[in-house]
Amino acid sequence: MARGKTKMRRIENATSRQVTFSKRRKGLLKKAYELSVLCEAEVAVIIFSQNGKLYEFSSNSEIRKTIDRYRRSTNVDTYQLCGRYILHLKQETMDMERKIELLEVSQQKLSGQCLGSCSINEIQEIGDQLEQSLSSIRKRKAQLFNDQIQQLQAKERHLKEENAKLLAKFLANPWQSTAHPRAAAINSRSSRGTDVETGLFIGLPES
């Protein structure tokens, strides 16, 4: 009779869990022993139960020797990885330094410096780059000016609309202007000016 496949999940029943642990622990240690004998492999197994009890197996006389060998092996691998990573960083640094040097030389040439070693074709290429840059700058400058003009025109239209509203409001209620102190002062000065004008005449004085 074939045995059913066991699902890989925690066994909830404590008794069944302990029985399964005991059986599989013995099977694991047995497999480790068989591997060490059949293949002459150095094998070490460390197991801690749920209660913290230690079980171990080592094909060597002492399991500590196998652990020390493992540590030495992993340290060597770590050093090798670090060495390769450091070499990779050094290579990237050298590449970045060359790129920065080329950019600095290009910037100097664009500013009119270090042109003595340039050929005619290189100078022509530099001139074309400057023309393209100047064209882009002029386009951007024109765009900014147009944006500013549009903003000023919009502001002008807004002010005209406000003035038109105020004028319409004044024409609709002209009597309100006399209630304002400033308007009353203007009206007073205008009336006094009218009186003075009526007192003037042209001609010889009466005898």
WONOR-V59601 format. One record per pair of residues at least 4 apart in sequence whose ideal C-beta (glycine too) atoms are under 6 Angstrom apart, sorted by sequence separation. I is the first residue (numbers start at 1). J is the second residue. If there is no record, write none. Layout:
BEGIN
i=I j=J
i=I j=J
END
This chain:
BEGIN
i=21 j=25
i=34 j=38
i=35 j=39
i=49 j=53
i=118 j=122
i=11 j=16
i=36 j=41
i=58 j=63
i=60 j=65
i=108 j=113
i=109 j=114
i=118 j=123
i=178 j=183
i=11 j=17
i=35 j=41
i=48 j=54
i=60 j=66
i=108 j=114
i=177 j=183
i=178 j=184
i=36 j=43
i=56 j=63
i=35 j=43
i=47 j=55
i=58 j=66
i=11 j=20
i=46 j=56
i=32 j=43
i=45 j=57
i=32 j=45
i=44 j=58
i=43 j=59
i=42 j=59
i=109 j=126
i=44 j=63
i=25 j=47
i=44 j=66
i=36 j=59
i=42 j=66
i=32 j=57
i=29 j=57
i=25 j=55
END
